Amino acid sequence: MYRKKAYGKDWGLQMAINILLIDDEADYSEMMGFWLMAHGYSVRIAGSGEEGLNAMGENLPDVVFLDMQMPEMDGVTTLRKIRMEFQDIPVIMITAYSTEEKKKEAEQIGVNGFFSKGDDFINAAKMMSDILCKTRG
């Protein structure tokens, strides 16, 4: 399906942005995924870091939204593994209760931005659009 490339940026008829949403909280990821799909984005949801890494191996997304606090493999560890193979894919960390130490660690690894779970999804779309403009030109 052909849609706008990024929120607020009409770049003509181009394929929809493919988003991988990695979050262990099913209620939140389904709500965010539904909102993004309703606004023209293609969304895949992974319930863990491991599942997200497997999904990336199957079909590379244009951008990843990654929960910072997950059991087993947290967001920073998942980000580190993503960056080992995929340096150019933008990653936005989803935060609810993160420490400055964890944020700094994520920045050192190469996170592209932080989105608070309490924030409006429209701000996530704007952030994603800005990051894609910077990384893709």
NUZA-855329 format. One record per atom (N, C-alpha, C): residue number from 1; residue in three letters; x, y, z. Coordinates in steps of 0.02 Angstrom, whole numbers, plus 50000, padded with zeros to 5 digits. Example, Ala and Ser with C-alpha at 12.3 -4.5 7.8 and 13.67 -1.06 7.14 Angstrom:
2
{node 1 "ALA" {50660 49716 50390}}
{node 1 "ALA" {50615 49775 50390}}
{node 1 "ALA" {50660 49835 50390}}
{node 2 "SER" {50642 49888 50354}}
{node 2 "SER" {50684 49947 50357}}
{node 2 "SER" {50645 50002 50394}}
//
This chain:
137
{node 1 "MET" {50042 49942 50000}}
{node 1 "MET" {50000 50000 50000}}
{node 1 "MET" {50045 50062 50000}}
{node 2 "TYR" {50025 50112 49962}}
{node 2 "TYR" {50065 50173 49958}}
{node 2 "TYR" {50036 50226 50004}}
{node 3 "ARG" {50081 50257 50043}}
{node 3 "ARG" {50060 50307 50092}}
{node 3 "ARG" {50114 50359 50100}}
{node 4 "LYS" {50101 50406 50144}}
{node 4 "LYS" {50152 50455 50161}}
{node 4 "LYS" {50211 50419 50193}}
{node 5 "LYS" {50270 50445 50180}}
{node 5 "LYS" {50331 50412 50205}}
{node 5 "LYS" {50340 50422 50280}}
{node 6 "ALA" {50324 50480 50306}}
{node 6 "ALA" {50332 50492 50378}}
{node 6 "ALA" {50282 50544 50400}}
{node 7 "TYR" {50265 50542 50464}}
{node 7 "TYR" {50214 50586 50491}}
{node 7 "TYR" {50230 50659 50477}}
{node 8 "GLY" {50183 50693 50446}}
{node 8 "GLY" {50192 50765 50434}}
{node 8 "GLY" {50236 50781 50374}}
{node 9 "LYS" {50263 50732 50341}}
{node 9 "LYS" {50307 50743 50283}}
{node 9 "LYS" {50275 50709 50223}}
{node 10 "ASP" {50248 50747 50176}}
{node 10 "ASP" {50218 50717 50117}}
{node 10 "ASP" {50272 50713 50064}}
{node 11 "TRP" {50300 50654 50056}}
{node 11 "TRP" {50353 50643 50008}}
{node 11 "TRP" {50326 50607 49947}}
{node 12 "GLY" {50262 50614 49933}}
{node 12 "GLY" {50233 50582 49875}}
{node 12 "GLY" {50216 50509 49888}}
{node 13 "LEU" {50204 50472 49835}}
{node 13 "LEU" {50184 50402 49842}}
{node 13 "LEU" {50245 50358 49853}}
{node 14 "GLN" {50253 50334 49913}}
{node 14 "GLN" {50308 50290 49931}}
{node 14 "GLN" {50280 50236 49976}}
{node 15 "MET" {50317 50182 49983}}
{node 15 "MET" {50295 50128 50027}}
{node 15 "MET" {50291 50153 50099}}
{node 16 "ALA" {50244 50125 50137}}
{node 16 "ALA" {50236 50142 50207}}
{node 16 "ALA" {50299 50124 50246}}
{node 17 "ILE" {50311 50160 50299}}
{node 17 "ILE" {50368 50146 50343}}
{node 17 "ILE" {50354 50082 50381}}
{node 18 "ASN" {50405 50039 50382}}
{node 18 "ASN" {50400 49976 50419}}
{node 18 "ASN" {50430 49985 50488}}
{node 19 "ILE" {50389 49974 50539}}
{node 19 "ILE" {50410 49984 50608}}
{node 19 "ILE" {50411 49917 50643}}
{node 20 "LEU" {50463 49906 50682}}
{node 20 "LEU" {50466 49848 50727}}
{node 20 "LEU" {50459 49876 50798}}
{node 21 "LEU" {50408 49855 50833}}
{node 21 "LEU" {50394 49876 50901}}
{node 21 "LEU" {50410 49819 50948}}
{node 22 "ILE" {50462 49828 50990}}
{node 22 "ILE" {50484 49775 51037}}
{node 22 "ILE" {50466 49797 51108}}
{node 23 "ASP" {50418 49762 51138}}
{node 23 "ASP" {50395 49780 51205}}
{node 23 "ASP" {50362 49719 51236}}
{node 24 "ASP" {50378 49705 51298}}
{node 24 "ASP" {50350 49646 51332}}
{node 24 "ASP" {50280 49659 51359}}
{node 25 "GLU" {50257 49720 51361}}
{node 25 "GLU" {50190 49736 51386}}
{node 25 "GLU" {50142 49735 51327}}
{node 26 "ALA" {50105 49680 51320}}
{node 26 "ALA" {50061 49669 51263}}
{node 26 "ALA" {50008 49724 51257}}
{node 27 "ASP" {49979 49746 51312}}
{node 27 "ASP" {49928 49798 51309}}
{node 27 "ASP" {49955 49862 51278}}
{node 28 "TYR" {50015 49881 51300}}
{node 28 "TYR" {50045 49943 51274}}
{node 28 "TYR" {50065 49935 51200}}
{node 29 "SER" {50098 49880 51184}}
{node 29 "SER" {50121 49872 51114}}
{node 29 "SER" {50062 49866 51066}}
{node 30 "GLU" {50008 49833 51087}}
{node 30 "GLU" {49950 49828 51043}}
{node 30 "GLU" {49917 49897 51034}}
{node 31 "MET" {49914 49936 51087}}
{node 31 "MET" {49885 50003 51082}}
{node 31 "MET" {49927 50048 51036}}
{node 32 "MET" {49993 50048 51047}}
{node 32 "MET" {50037 50089 51006}}
{node 32 "MET" {50037 50064 50934}}
{node 33 "GLY" {50040 49998 50926}}
{node 33 "GLY" {50039 49969 50859}}
{node 33 "GLY" {49975 49987 50821}}
{node 34 "PHE" {49918 49984 50855}}
{node 34 "PHE" {49854 50001 50824}}
{node 34 "PHE" {49855 50074 50802}}
{node 35 "TRP" {49880 50119 50845}}
{node 35 "TRP" {49882 50190 50829}}
{node 35 "TRP" {49926 50202 50768}}
{node 36 "LEU" {49984 50171 50767}}
{node 36 "LEU" {50031 50180 50711}}
{node 36 "LEU" {50000 50153 50646}}
{node 37 "MET" {49969 50094 50649}}
{node 37 "MET" {49938 50066 50588}}
{node 37 "MET" {49880 50110 50564}}
{node 38 "ALA" {49842 50138 50611}}
{node 38 "ALA" {49787 50181 50592}}
{node 38 "ALA" {49811 50245 50557}}
{node 39 "HIS" {49875 50261 50568}}
{node 39 "HIS" {49904 50320 50536}}
{node 39 "HIS" {49949 50302 50477}}
{node 40 "GLY" {49941 50242 50451}}
{node 40 "GLY" {49973 50224 50389}}
{node 40 "GLY" {50040 50188 50393}}
{node 41 "TYR" {50061 50171 50452}}
{node 41 "TYR" {50125 50136 50459}}
{node 41 "TYR" {50115 50060 50459}}
{node 42 "SER" {50164 50024 50436}}
{node 42 "SER" {50164 49951 50439}}
{node 42 "SER" {50200 49932 50503}}
{node 43 "VAL" {50168 49892 50546}}
{node 43 "VAL" {50195 49878 50612}}
{node 43 "VAL" {50199 49803 50625}}
{node 44 "ARG" {50256 49780 50650}}
{node 44 "ARG" {50264 49712 50676}}
{node 44 "ARG" {50280 49719 50750}}
{node 45 "ILE" {50252 49676 50791}}
{node 45 "ILE" {50262 49679 50863}}
{node 45 "ILE" {50299 49617 50886}}
{node 46 "ALA" {50351 49628 50927}}
{node 46 "ALA" {50389 49574 50958}}
{node 46 "ALA" {50383 49583 51033}}
{node 47 "GLY" {50372 49528 51069}}
{node 47 "GLY" {50361 49531 51140}}
{node 47 "GLY" {50422 49525 51184}}
{node 48 "SER" {50481 49519 51153}}
{node 48 "SER" {50544 49514 51192}}
{node 48 "SER" {50602 49537 51148}}
{node 49 "GLY" {50659 49548 51179}}
{node 49 "GLY" {50719 49566 51141}}
{node 49 "GLY" {50739 49512 51092}}
{node 50 "GLU" {50737 49450 51115}}
{node 50 "GLU" {50755 49393 51073}}
{node 50 "GLU" {50707 49388 51012}}
{node 51 "GLU" {50643 49395 51025}}
{node 51 "GLU" {50594 49392 50971}}
{node 51 "GLU" {50605 49450 50921}}
{node 52 "GLY" {50622 49508 50948}}
{node 52 "GLY" {50636 49566 50905}}
{node 52 "GLY" {50697 49556 50861}}
{node 53 "LEU" {50750 49527 50889}}
{node 53 "LEU" {50810 49513 50850}}
{node 53 "LEU" {50796 49463 50795}}
{node 54 "ASN" {50756 49412 50810}}
{node 54 "ASN" {50736 49363 50760}}
{node 54 "ASN" {50696 49397 50704}}
{node 55 "ALA" {50651 49441 50723}}
{node 55 "ALA" {50609 49477 50674}}
{node 55 "ALA" {50653 49520 50628}}
{node 56 "MET" {50705 49550 50656}}
{node 56 "MET" {50749 49591 50615}}
{node 56 "MET" {50787 49548 50565}}
{node 57 "GLY" {50804 49487 50584}}
{node 57 "GLY" {50838 49442 50539}}
{node 57 "GLY" {50795 49420 50481}}
{node 58 "GLU" {50729 49419 50492}}
{node 58 "GLU" {50682 49398 50440}}
{node 58 "GLU" {50665 49454 50391}}
{node 59 "ASN" {50657 49515 50417}}
{node 59 "ASN" {50636 49571 50375}}
{node 59 "ASN" {50657 49635 50410}}
{node 60 "LEU" {50704 49671 50382}}
{node 60 "LEU" {50730 49731 50414}}
{node 60 "LEU" {50678 49786 50416}}
{node 61 "PRO" {50668 49816 50474}}
{node 61 "PRO" {50621 49872 50479}}
{node 61 "PRO" {50656 49937 50458}}
{node 62 "ASP" {50617 49989 50448}}
{node 62 "ASP" {50644 50055 50436}}
{node 62 "ASP" {50664 50089 50502}}
{node 63 "VAL" {50628 50071 50555}}
{node 63 "VAL" {50641 50100 50621}}
{node 63 "VAL" {50617 50050 50674}}
{node 64 "VAL" {50650 50052 50732}}
{node 64 "VAL" {50633 50008 50788}}
{node 64 "VAL" {50614 50051 50848}}
{node 65 "PHE" {50557 50035 50879}}
{node 65 "PHE" {50539 50061 50944}}
{node 65 "PHE" {50553 50005 50993}}
{node 66 "LEU" {50595 50018 51043}}
{node 66 "LEU" {50621 49966 51087}}
{node 66 "LEU" {50610 49986 51161}}
{node 67 "ASP" {50573 49944 51197}}
{node 67 "ASP" {50562 49955 51268}}
{node 67 "ASP" {50628 49949 51306}}
{node 68 "MET" {50641 49994 51350}}
{node 68 "MET" {50704 49993 51387}}
{node 68 "MET" {50704 49939 51442}}
{node 69 "GLN" {50647 49929 51475}}
{node 69 "GLN" {50645 49881 51530}}
{node 69 "GLN" {50602 49821 51512}}
{node 70 "MET" {50637 49766 51499}}
{node 70 "MET" {50604 49703 51484}}
{node 70 "MET" {50639 49648 51524}}
{node 71 "PRO" {50603 49595 51540}}
{node 71 "PRO" {50636 49539 51575}}
{node 71 "PRO" {50683 49501 51528}}
{node 72 "GLU" {50726 49461 51556}}
{node 72 "GLU" {50774 49420 51519}}
{node 72 "GLU" {50825 49462 51481}}
{node 73 "MET" {50806 49492 51425}}
{node 73 "MET" {50851 49535 51388}}
{node 73 "MET" {50822 49605 51387}}
{node 74 "ASP" {50854 49651 51425}}
{node 74 "ASP" {50827 49719 51429}}
{node 74 "ASP" {50840 49757 51364}}
{node 75 "GLY" {50814 49817 51360}}
{node 75 "GLY" {50820 49857 51300}}
{node 75 "GLY" {50891 49876 51282}}
{node 76 "VAL" {50932 49892 51332}}
{node 76 "VAL" {51001 49911 51319}}
{node 76 "VAL" {51040 49852 51290}}
{node 77 "THR" {51030 49793 51317}}
{node 77 "THR" {51063 49733 51291}}
{node 77 "THR" {51039 49719 51220}}
{node 78 "THR" {50973 49725 51208}}
{node 78 "THR" {50946 49715 51141}}
{node 78 "THR" {50974 49767 51093}}
{node 79 "LEU" {50978 49829 51114}}
{node 79 "LEU" {51008 49882 51073}}
{node 79 "LEU" {51080 49865 51054}}
{node 80 "ARG" {51118 49842 51103}}
{node 80 "ARG" {51188 49823 51091}}
{node 80 "ARG" {51191 49769 51036}}
{node 81 "LYS" {51148 49720 51040}}
{node 81 "LYS" {51147 49666 50989}}
{node 81 "LYS" {51124 49692 50921}}
{node 82 "ILE" {51076 49737 50921}}
{node 82 "ILE" {51054 49767 50858}}
{node 82 "ILE" {51112 49803 50825}}
{node 83 "ARG" {51148 49843 50864}}
{node 83 "ARG" {51203 49883 50837}}
{node 83 "ARG" {51262 49841 50812}}
{node 84 "MET" {51269 49780 50837}}
{node 84 "MET" {51322 49736 50812}}
{node 84 "MET" {51311 49720 50738}}
{node 85 "GLU" {51249 49715 50717}}
{node 85 "GLU" {51234 49696 50648}}
{node 85 "GLU" {51203 49752 50606}}
{node 86 "PHE" {51165 49796 50638}}
{node 86 "PHE" {51126 49846 50601}}
{node 86 "PHE" {51140 49915 50629}}
{node 87 "GLN" {51193 49946 50607}}
{node 87 "GLN" {51213 50012 50633}}
{node 87 "GLN" {51170 50069 50607}}
{node 88 "ASP" {51139 50060 50549}}
{node 88 "ASP" {51104 50115 50516}}
{node 88 "ASP" {51029 50118 50529}}
{node 89 "ILE" {51002 50068 50561}}
{node 89 "ILE" {50930 50068 50574}}
{node 89 "ILE" {50915 50110 50636}}
{node 90 "PRO" {50874 50162 50629}}
{node 90 "PRO" {50858 50203 50687}}
{node 90 "PRO" {50822 50163 50741}}
{node 91 "VAL" {50842 50175 50804}}
{node 91 "VAL" {50811 50142 50862}}
{node 91 "VAL" {50790 50196 50911}}
{node 92 "ILE" {50726 50195 50930}}
{node 92 "ILE" {50699 50241 50979}}
{node 92 "ILE" {50681 50199 51040}}
{node 93 "MET" {50710 50216 51097}}
{node 93 "MET" {50696 50180 51159}}
{node 93 "MET" {50631 50206 51190}}
{node 94 "ILE" {50589 50160 51211}}
{node 94 "ILE" {50528 50176 51247}}
{node 94 "ILE" {50544 50171 51321}}
{node 95 "THR" {50531 50224 51358}}
{node 95 "THR" {50549 50225 51428}}
{node 95 "THR" {50487 50238 51472}}
{node 96 "ALA" {50487 50207 51529}}
{node 96 "ALA" {50437 50220 51580}}
{node 96 "ALA" {50472 50241 51644}}
{node 97 "TYR" {50518 50198 51667}}
{node 97 "TYR" {50556 50211 51728}}
{node 97 "TYR" {50629 50197 51714}}
{node 98 "SER" {50662 50243 51682}}
{node 98 "SER" {50732 50231 51666}}
{node 98 "SER" {50777 50278 51706}}
{node 99 "THR" {50837 50255 51718}}
{node 99 "THR" {50886 50295 51754}}
{node 99 "THR" {50927 50334 51703}}
{node 100 "GLU" {50958 50388 51726}}
{node 100 "GLU" {51003 50426 51683}}
{node 100 "GLU" {51061 50383 51661}}
{node 101 "GLU" {51083 50338 51705}}
{node 101 "GLU" {51139 50293 51688}}
{node 101 "GLU" {51121 50248 51628}}
{node 102 "LYS" {51060 50220 51629}}
{node 102 "LYS" {51038 50178 51574}}
{node 102 "LYS" {51030 50218 51509}}
{node 103 "LYS" {51005 50279 51515}}
{node 103 "LYS" {50997 50322 51456}}
{node 103 "LYS" {51066 50339 51426}}
{node 104 "LYS" {51114 50355 51468}}
{node 104 "LYS" {51181 50370 51444}}
{node 104 "LYS" {51213 50309 51411}}
{node 105 "GLU" {51202 50251 51440}}
{node 105 "GLU" {51228 50189 51411}}
{node 105 "GLU" {51198 50178 51342}}
{node 106 "ALA" {51132 50189 51335}}
{node 106 "ALA" {51099 50181 51271}}
{node 106 "ALA" {51125 50232 51220}}
{node 107 "GLU" {51138 50293 51242}}
{node 107 "GLU" {51165 50345 51198}}
{node 107 "GLU" {51234 50325 51173}}
{node 108 "GLN" {51275 50297 51216}}
{node 108 "GLN" {51342 50275 51197}}
{node 108 "GLN" {51339 50219 51145}}
{node 109 "ILE" {51289 50176 51150}}
{node 109 "ILE" {51281 50120 51103}}
{node 109 "ILE" {51254 50144 51036}}
{node 110 "GLY" {51216 50199 51036}}
{node 110 "GLY" {51192 50226 50973}}
{node 110 "GLY" {51117 50231 50966}}
{node 111 "VAL" {51081 50242 51021}}
{node 111 "VAL" {51009 50252 51017}}
{node 111 "VAL" {50996 50319 50982}}
{node 112 "ASN" {50941 50324 50946}}
{node 112 "ASN" {50925 50385 50909}}
{node 112 "ASN" {50878 50432 50946}}
{node 113 "GLY" {50843 50406 50997}}
{node 113 "GLY" {50798 50449 51035}}
{node 113 "GLY" {50763 50409 51090}}
{node 114 "PHE" {50727 50447 51132}}
{node 114 "PHE" {50690 50417 51187}}
{node 114 "PHE" {50618 50441 51184}}
{node 115 "PHE" {50572 50394 51193}}
{node 115 "PHE" {50500 50409 51194}}
{node 115 "PHE" {50471 50383 51259}}
{node 116 "SER" {50438 50427 51296}}
{node 116 "SER" {50409 50408 51360}}
{node 116 "SER" {50342 50372 51350}}
{node 117 "LYS" {50332 50318 51388}}
{node 117 "LYS" {50269 50281 51383}}
{node 117 "LYS" {50208 50324 51401}}
{node 118 "GLY" {50218 50376 51439}}
{node 118 "GLY" {50162 50420 51457}}
{node 118 "GLY" {50147 50473 51406}}
{node 119 "ASP" {50188 50478 51354}}
{node 119 "ASP" {50180 50531 51304}}
{node 119 "ASP" {50129 50510 51251}}
{node 120 "ASP" {50106 50559 51213}}
{node 120 "ASP" {50058 50548 51159}}
{node 120 "ASP" {50092 50516 51100}}
{node 121 "PHE" {50059 50468 51068}}
{node 121 "PHE" {50089 50433 51011}}
{node 121 "PHE" {50105 50479 50952}}
{node 122 "ILE" {50070 50535 50948}}
{node 122 "ILE" {50085 50582 50894}}
{node 122 "ILE" {50157 50608 50901}}
{node 123 "ASN" {50181 50614 50963}}
{node 123 "ASN" {50250 50636 50974}}
{node 123 "ASN" {50300 50582 50953}}
{node 124 "ALA" {50280 50519 50960}}
{node 124 "ALA" {50323 50464 50936}}
{node 124 "ALA" {50328 50467 50860}}
{node 125 "ALA" {50273 50481 50827}}
{node 125 "ALA" {50273 50485 50754}}
{node 125 "ALA" {50315 50545 50731}}
{node 126 "LYS" {50309 50601 50765}}
{node 126 "LYS" {50349 50660 50747}}
{node 126 "LYS" {50424 50646 50757}}
{node 127 "MET" {50440 50615 50814}}
{node 127 "MET" {50510 50598 50828}}
{node 127 "MET" {50537 50551 50774}}
{node 128 "MET" {50498 50500 50757}}
{node 128 "MET" {50518 50453 50705}}
{node 128 "MET" {50530 50488 50639}}
{node 129 "SER" {50485 50533 50621}}
{node 129 "SER" {50491 50570 50558}}
{node 129 "SER" {50555 50612 50557}}
{node 130 "ASP" {50568 50647 50612}}
{node 130 "ASP" {50629 50688 50617}}
{node 130 "ASP" {50692 50645 50611}}
{node 131 "ILE" {50692 50589 50646}}
{node 131 "ILE" {50750 50545 50645}}
{node 131 "ILE" {50761 50515 50575}}
{node 132 "LEU" {50707 50494 50542}}
{node 132 "LEU" {50713 50468 50474}}
{node 132 "LEU" {50737 50520 50425}}
{node 133 "CYS" {50714 50583 50434}}
{node 133 "CYS" {50739 50637 50391}}
{node 133 "CYS" {50814 50647 50399}}
{node 134 "LYS" {50838 50644 50462}}
{node 134 "LYS" {50909 50653 50475}}
{node 134 "LYS" {50951 50595 50449}}
{node 135 "THR" {50926 50534 50458}}
{node 135 "THR" {50966 50475 50440}}
{node 135 "THR" {50962 50458 50366}}
{node 136 "ARG" {50908 50478 50333}}
{node 136 "ARG" {50900 50462 50262}}
{node 136 "ARG" {50911 50521 50216}}
{node 137 "GLY" {50913 50581 50245}}
{node 137 "GLY" {50925 50640 50204}}
{node 137 "GLY" {50866 50669 50173}}
//
